[in-house]
Amino acid sequence: MTEKIERGLVQVYTGNGKGKTTASLGLALRAAGHGLKTIIIQFMKGDESYGEIKALRTHLSKFITIKQTGQCSFVEKGNPSLDDIRLAREGIELARQAISGKDYDIVILDEINCALDFSLVKLSDVLELIRKKPANMELVLTGRDACKEVIDAADLVTEMKEVKHYYVKQKIPARKGIEW
């Protein structure tokens, strides 16, 4: 029997530490174990080689849908390309459809805080998504630099704080299966 969320809340995972996307993926995995359906919309990400893309599309597609709305390259803050802006707006539209529909119990907007910080999406659009979230749907927003308005609108905010990181200290590059 598929369970439903009785009272959905708004969660934010932010901060300069590692683990924001990973935390949201863990939530989606836990929810799948209870038969809940999740959509993950990844802003500013378009690389199909991420491990979560492969795993979710191969093994958990019955419960978790993942959509990327970004390019494979990094976005230049202060100078995004027209494609970066277009893809982020497509992500907002996908989020609107997911929130207004009945297909998903959880909507994860991965890196939406970064998309806001990089001016790829409008704050008013993100706040509208939060306001229009159905009472029985969980909404998760991830990414560094969550703005005050998003933090104020959330029910739970977790800040990932970097204490020590091997990228900087040991010059260890991103590792397959761990960071991507």
C-alpha positions in Angstrom: 0.0 0.0 0.0 1.4 3.4 -1.0 1.5 5.8 1.9 0.8 9.5 1.5 2.3 12.5 3.2 -0.2 13.8 5.7 1.5 17.2 6.3 4.1 18.4 3.8 6.7 21.0 4.8 9.3 23.1 3.1 12.9 22.1 3.7 16.1 24.0 2.8 19.6 22.6 2.6 22.1 25.3 2.2 25.7 26.3 3.3 29.2 26.0 1.9 29.7 22.4 3.1 29.3 19.3 1.1 26.1 17.2 1.3 23.1 19.4 0.2 22.2 17.4 -2.9 23.2 14.2 -1.1 20.8 14.9 1.8 17.9 15.5 -0.7 18.8 12.3 -2.5 18.7 10.4 0.8 15.3 11.8 1.5 14.1 10.7 -1.9 15.5 7.2 -1.3 13.8 7.0 2.1 10.5 8.1 0.6 10.8 5.5 -2.2 11.0 2.8 0.5 7.5 3.9 1.6 6.1 4.0 -1.9 6.2 7.9 -2.2 7.0 9.5 -5.5 9.6 12.2 -5.9 10.6 14.5 -8.7 14.1 16.0 -8.5 14.6 19.0 -10.8 18.3 19.9 -10.9 19.0 23.5 -11.8 22.4 24.4 -13.3 23.2 20.7 -13.9 23.2 19.0 -17.3 25.9 16.3 -17.0 24.4 12.8 -17.5 27.5 11.2 -15.9 26.4 12.0 -12.3 26.0 8.8 -10.4 22.5 9.8 -9.1 21.3 10.2 -12.7 22.4 6.7 -13.6 21.1 5.1 -10.4 17.7 6.8 -10.4 17.0 6.2 -14.1 18.1 2.6 -13.9 17.0 1.3 -10.5 14.5 3.7 -8.9 12.6 5.2 -11.8 9.3 3.8 -10.5 9.5 6.1 -7.5 12.0 8.9 -8.4 12.0 11.1 -11.5 15.0 13.3 -12.2 15.2 16.1 -14.7 18.2 18.3 -15.4 17.7 21.9 -16.4 21.2 23.1 -17.1 24.2 22.7 -19.3 27.3 20.5 -18.8 29.4 23.6 -18.1 29.6 25.9 -15.1 27.5 29.1 -15.1 29.5 32.3 -15.0 28.1 34.3 -12.1 27.1 37.8 -13.2 27.3 36.7 -16.9 25.0 33.7 -17.5 24.4 32.7 -21.1 20.9 33.0 -22.6 20.8 29.2 -22.6 21.5 29.1 -18.8 18.6 31.5 -18.2 16.3 29.6 -20.6 17.1 26.2 -19.0 16.6 27.6 -15.5 13.2 29.0 -16.5 12.3 25.6 -18.0 13.1 24.2 -14.5 10.8 26.7 -12.9 8.0 25.6 -15.3 8.6 21.9 -14.5 8.4 22.8 -10.8 5.1 24.6 -11.4 3.7 21.6 -13.1 5.0 19.2 -10.5 3.5 21.3 -7.6 0.2 21.8 -9.3 -0.2 18.1 -10.4 -1.0 15.0 -8.4 1.9 12.8 -9.6 4.5 13.5 -6.8 4.6 13.5 -3.0 8.0 15.2 -2.9 9.4 17.9 -5.1 13.2 18.6 -4.8 14.5 21.7 -6.4 18.2 20.9 -6.4 20.5 24.0 -6.7 17.6 26.4 -6.9 19.3 28.6 -4.3 22.3 28.9 -6.6 20.0 29.6 -9.5 18.5 32.4 -7.5 21.9 33.7 -6.4 23.1 33.7 -10.1 19.9 35.5 -11.2 18.8 32.7 -13.4 15.4 32.6 -11.8 13.3 35.2 -10.0 12.7 35.2 -6.3 9.0 35.9 -6.8 8.8 32.6 -8.8 10.4 30.6 -6.1 8.3 32.1 -3.4 5.2 31.4 -5.5 6.2 27.7 -5.7 6.5 27.6 -1.9 3.1 29.3 -1.4 1.3 27.1 -3.9 2.8 23.8 -2.5 -0.1 21.5 -1.6 -0.5 20.7 2.1 0.3 17.1 1.6 3.5 17.7 -0.5 7.1 18.0 0.8 9.2 20.7 -1.0 13.0 20.7 -0.7 15.2 23.5 -1.9 19.0 23.0 -2.1 22.0 25.0 -2.9 24.5 27.5 -1.4 23.5 31.0 -0.4 19.8 30.5 0.4 18.4 34.0 0.6 16.6 35.4 3.7 13.1 35.2 2.0 13.5 31.5 1.2 14.8 30.8 4.7 11.9 32.7 6.3 9.4 30.8 4.2 10.8 27.3 5.1 9.8 25.1 7.9 13.3 23.5 8.3 16.6 25.0 7.3 19.9 23.0 7.5 23.2 24.7 6.9 26.0 22.4 5.8 29.1 24.0 7.2 32.5 23.2 5.8 34.9 22.4 8.6 37.5 20.6 6.5 37.5 19.5 2.9 40.0 17.4 0.9 39.5 19.5 -2.3 41.3 22.4 -0.6 43.5 20.7 2.0 44.8 17.7 0.0 44.0 18.9 -3.6 42.0 15.7 -4.2 39.7 16.2 -7.2 36.0 15.1 -7.4 35.8 11.4 -7.3 33.5 9.2 -9.3 30.7 7.7 -7.2 31.4 10.1 -4.3 31.1 13.7 -5.6 29.7 12.8 -9.0 
